[in-house]
Amino acid sequence: MRHTFKEFTSDALFKIGDINDLKSFSNPQQVEFYSFIWANSEPIKLIIDSVPLTLQPNSILALTPIQYLQYINGEDIVLYQFNREFYCIKDHDQEVSCVGMLFFGNTNIPVIHLDTKEQQKFKTLHEVFIDELETEDNIQAEMLRMLMARFIIKSTRLLKAKQGVVETPKSSKVDLLRSFNFLVEQHFKSEHSVSFYADQLFKSPKTLSNNFAKLNRSPLQIIHQRIVLEAKRLLTYTDKTAKEIAYEVGFDDASHLSRLFKKYTSQSPSEFKKSLNAIS
């Protein structure tokens, strides 16, 4: 059974699905969301970035939006998926952020194994997730984000304790894309050009663009969208002015951020802020 949460003000999306959602990946395709696949009572056979993987019972697999997933077989699963606006828009310690150990901070595929004690803890957390998804009020978004932070913290602790990772080819294009996204998370406030990231990765800007050819976004779009996401976060959760926000994300002139923001949201920062106030 699918449960979905959407937040109009930030475009946040969080959903919990089942095997029917996973079966939609019968043909390989990009995941597009931060995802956790939780195998319950039986093994689940998948292909991740062209690498066959059997997810054993009582195990959780973490995937980033840029990875490619194909479902082969298996039935008993829970699928958690969320976009950047749902979780990454909030401040989190780097280790449990969207560039933490579970996501872009790891060059391998993280798999978390649950013993009997941890199984019960995660099942209890899952029940709380469902209860919150069915409780619609003005603090629902914050509660769901807190629960996801708890889920990620618990998963990160288990992963660090057991180092459950599945090796992937070091030359994979996915590793390059993940490294690029990781660098963007570190430097997007000060570095807005593709050439900076290309230099850091010892690649040419053209090589980077060619590696992004199968994605719907270019390297420059990823940089721009990360800047816009941060601006939305600051507009939503702080009282900073558009000028202060522009300076914080690396623009000397607020008009430069305004043009970029409007390109990706069809609103200026001030219009976006007004829409937030109208809803609250």
ABEGO torsion letter per residue (X at the ends): XBBBBBBAAAGBBBBBBBAAAAAAAABBBBAGBBBBBBBBABBBBBBBGGBBBBBBBGBBBBBBAABBBBBABEABBBBBBBBAAAAAABBBBAAABAABAABAABABBBBBBBBAAAAAAAAAAAAAAAAAAABBBAAAAAAAAAAAAAAAAAAAAAAAAAGBBBBBBAABAAAAAAAAAAAAAAAAAABABAAAAAAAAGBBAAAAAAAAAABABBAAAAAAAAAAAAAAAAAAABABBAAAAAAAAGBABAAAAAAAAAAAAGBBAAAAAAAAAAAX
